[in-house]
Amino acid sequence: MNNIKLDFDFFSKYEKEVKNLPEEKKKIWIQERKKIPLTREEKNVMKIFLDKFLNKLEAREKEVIIQRFGIYDGRKKTHKEIAQILNLSGERIRQIEKIALEKMRFFKNNS
């Protein structure tokens, strides 16, 4: 679960570039693209997409994702830290995170 990242490689202008690439080249393209700082416009688009997906989650799922990935404060928290904040077990936080990420992937693929 530690290797899960929120991928924002779905900006439409990049989808056209990447869509027909073989899977291995697609991975290389994404890694190279991650090295380039985002423009203000890209950050705004990313925030709009992220807010759209986060707002479809249940309140607890949304809070776990925000805390886990440090979305608003830049500080990523562990399952244990989030568990203490929400008064739940670390295992329950892991389960909520998994469900929320699956929902976000579904939203991404069906939007």
KENU-637182 format. One record per residue (C-alpha): residue number from 1; residue in three letters; chain; x negated, y, z negated. Coordinates in pm, 1 decimal, m for minus. Last residue first. Example, Ala and Ser with C-alpha at 12.3 -4.5 7.8 and 13.67 -1.06 7.14 Angstrom:
residues 2
+-----+-----+---+----------+----------+----------+
|   k |   r | c |       xx |       yy |       zz |
+-----+-----+---+----------+----------+----------+
|   2 | SER | A |  m1367.0 |   m106.0 |   m714.0 |
|   1 | ALA | A |  m1230.0 |   m450.0 |   m780.0 |
+-----+-----+---+----------+----------+----------+
end
This chain:
residues 111
+-----+-----+---+----------+----------+----------+
|   k |   r | c |       xx |       yy |       zz |
+-----+-----+---+----------+----------+----------+
| 111 | SER | A |   1569.3 |   1062.3 |   1564.0 |
| 110 | ASN | A |   1572.8 |    684.4 |   1548.1 |
| 109 | ASN | A |   1202.5 |    601.5 |   1522.1 |
| 108 | LYS | A |   1130.9 |    883.6 |   1279.5 |
| 107 | PHE | A |   1437.3 |    808.4 |   1066.5 |
| 106 | PHE | A |   1337.8 |    440.7 |   1050.7 |
| 105 | ARG | A |    981.8 |    533.8 |    957.0 |
| 104 | MET | A |   1118.4 |    763.6 |    685.5 |
| 103 | LYS | A |   1343.4 |    486.2 |    555.2 |
| 102 | GLU | A |   1050.4 |    244.5 |    537.9 |
| 101 | LEU | A |    845.5 |    508.3 |    357.8 |
| 100 | ALA | A |   1125.7 |    558.2 |    103.5 |
|  99 | ILE | A |   1165.6 |    184.9 |     41.4 |
|  98 | LYS | A |    791.8 |    136.3 |    m13.2 |
|  97 | GLU | A |    769.3 |    438.7 |   m242.7 |
|  96 | ILE | A |   1065.2 |    316.8 |   m449.2 |
|  95 | GLN | A |    903.3 |    m25.3 |   m487.4 |
|  94 | ARG | A |    567.3 |    124.8 |   m588.4 |
|  93 | ILE | A |    744.1 |    352.3 |   m839.0 |
|  92 | ARG | A |    921.3 |     47.8 |   m984.0 |
|  91 | GLU | A |    586.8 |   m128.5 |  m1021.9 |
|  90 | GLY | A |    440.3 |    172.6 |  m1201.3 |
|  89 | SER | A |    724.6 |    150.0 |  m1450.3 |
|  88 | LEU | A |    971.0 |    435.0 |  m1492.5 |
|  87 | ASN | A |    983.0 |    747.2 |  m1710.5 |
|  86 | LEU | A |    980.5 |    980.9 |  m1409.9 |
|  85 | ILE | A |    662.4 |   1168.1 |  m1508.7 |
|  84 | GLN | A |    496.4 |    860.5 |  m1661.4 |
|  83 | ALA | A |    578.6 |    650.8 |  m1354.1 |
|  82 | ILE | A |    440.0 |    924.1 |  m1129.7 |
|  81 | GLU | A |    106.1 |    906.1 |  m1309.5 |
|  80 | LYS | A |    103.8 |    523.2 |  m1297.3 |
|  79 | HIS | A |    188.2 |    512.0 |   m927.0 |
|  78 | THR | A |   m106.6 |    742.2 |   m867.3 |
|  77 | LYS | A |    m71.6 |   1109.8 |   m784.5 |
|  76 | LYS | A |   m187.5 |   1302.8 |   m480.1 |
|  75 | ARG | A |   m259.2 |   1667.6 |   m554.8 |
|  74 | GLY | A |   m203.7 |   1898.0 |   m254.7 |
|  73 | ASP | A |     66.8 |   2094.0 |   m439.2 |
|  72 | TYR | A |    355.6 |   2061.4 |   m195.5 |
|  71 | ILE | A |    301.4 |   1724.8 |    m30.5 |
|  70 | GLY | A |     77.7 |   1569.5 |   m293.0 |
|  69 | PHE | A |    118.9 |   1229.1 |   m125.8 |
|  68 | ARG | A |    248.3 |   1037.4 |   m426.7 |
|  67 | GLN | A |    425.6 |   1335.1 |   m584.7 |
|  66 | ILE | A |    628.0 |   1432.7 |   m276.6 |
|  65 | ILE | A |    694.8 |   1067.6 |   m189.7 |
|  64 | VAL | A |    809.3 |    985.1 |   m544.8 |
|  63 | GLU | A |   1028.9 |   1296.4 |   m562.9 |
|  62 | LYS | A |   1198.7 |   1214.3 |   m233.5 |
|  61 | GLU | A |   1268.3 |    858.8 |   m341.7 |
|  60 | ARG | A |   1418.3 |    984.0 |   m670.0 |
|  59 | ALA | A |   1641.9 |   1235.8 |   m492.8 |
|  58 | GLU | A |   1765.0 |    985.1 |   m231.6 |
|  57 | LEU | A |   1604.4 |   1038.3 |    106.9 |
|  56 | LYS | A |   1753.4 |   1225.0 |    403.5 |
|  55 | ASN | A |   1609.1 |   1555.4 |    280.2 |
|  54 | LEU | A |   1259.7 |   1408.4 |    297.6 |
|  53 | PHE | A |   1301.0 |   1331.3 |    668.0 |
|  52 | LYS | A |   1410.3 |   1680.2 |    772.7 |
|  51 | ASP | A |   1161.2 |   1838.4 |    533.9 |
|  50 | LEU | A |    880.9 |   1640.3 |    699.1 |
|  49 | PHE | A |    992.3 |   1732.8 |   1049.5 |
|  48 | ILE | A |   1019.5 |   2104.3 |    964.1 |
|  47 | LYS | A |    688.6 |   2096.0 |    775.2 |
|  46 | MET | A |    514.0 |   1928.5 |   1070.2 |
|  45 | VAL | A |    650.6 |   2188.7 |   1311.0 |
|  44 | ASN | A |    527.3 |   2469.2 |   1084.0 |
|  43 | LYS | A |    185.1 |   2306.7 |   1048.5 |
|  42 | GLU | A |    165.6 |   2264.0 |   1426.7 |
|  41 | GLU | A |    247.9 |   2632.9 |   1479.6 |
|  40 | ARG | A |    m14.3 |   2740.6 |   1225.7 |
|  39 | THR | A |   m271.0 |   2531.0 |   1412.2 |
|  38 | LEU | A |   m384.0 |   2200.2 |   1266.2 |
|  37 | PRO | A |   m753.7 |   2141.1 |   1214.6 |
|  36 | ILE | A |   m907.2 |   1889.2 |   1457.1 |
|  35 | LYS | A |  m1048.2 |   1575.0 |   1291.4 |
|  34 | LYS | A |   m703.4 |   1410.2 |   1285.2 |
|  33 | ARG | A |   m694.1 |   1428.8 |   1665.4 |
|  32 | GLU | A |  m1002.4 |   1205.5 |   1687.3 |
|  31 | GLN | A |   m840.6 |    939.7 |   1468.0 |
|  30 | ILE | A |   m514.6 |    962.7 |   1667.5 |
|  29 | TRP | A |   m698.2 |    927.7 |   1998.9 |
|  28 | ILE | A |   m894.9 |    627.5 |   1869.6 |
|  27 | LYS | A |   m574.9 |    456.0 |   1754.7 |
|  26 | LYS | A |   m408.0 |    523.8 |   2091.9 |
|  25 | LYS | A |   m713.4 |    387.1 |   2270.1 |
|  24 | GLU | A |   m667.7 |     57.8 |   2082.8 |
|  23 | GLU | A |   m292.0 |     47.8 |   2153.4 |
|  22 | PRO | A |   m329.0 |    105.4 |   2528.2 |
|  21 | LEU | A |   m234.6 |    461.0 |   2626.2 |
|  20 | ASN | A |    104.9 |    523.8 |   2783.3 |
|  19 | LYS | A |    259.4 |    731.5 |   2503.1 |
|  18 | VAL | A |    m51.4 |    916.9 |   2389.3 |
|  17 | GLU | A |    m52.8 |   1233.1 |   2598.5 |
|  16 | LYS | A |    326.7 |   1258.9 |   2617.2 |
|  15 | GLU | A |    354.5 |   1195.7 |   2244.1 |
|  14 | TYR | A |    115.6 |   1481.2 |   2184.1 |
|  13 | LYS | A |    352.4 |   1752.5 |   2307.1 |
|  12 | SER | A |    638.6 |   1580.8 |   2125.3 |
|  11 | PHE | A |    477.1 |   1593.9 |   1783.8 |
|  10 | PHE | A |    502.3 |   1231.2 |   1672.0 |
|   9 | ASP | A |    146.3 |   1194.2 |   1547.0 |
|   8 | PHE | A |    264.7 |   1301.7 |   1204.0 |
|   7 | ASP | A |    163.2 |    985.5 |   1027.5 |
|   6 | LEU | A |    233.3 |    969.6 |    655.5 |
|   5 | LYS | A |    m34.0 |    735.0 |    537.7 |
|   4 | ILE | A |    m18.6 |    384.8 |    403.2 |
|   3 | ASN | A |   m363.6 |    252.6 |    319.3 |
|   2 | ASN | A |   m295.6 |    233.9 |    m54.7 |
|   1 | MET | A |      0.0 |      0.0 |      0.0 |
+-----+-----+---+----------+----------+----------+
end
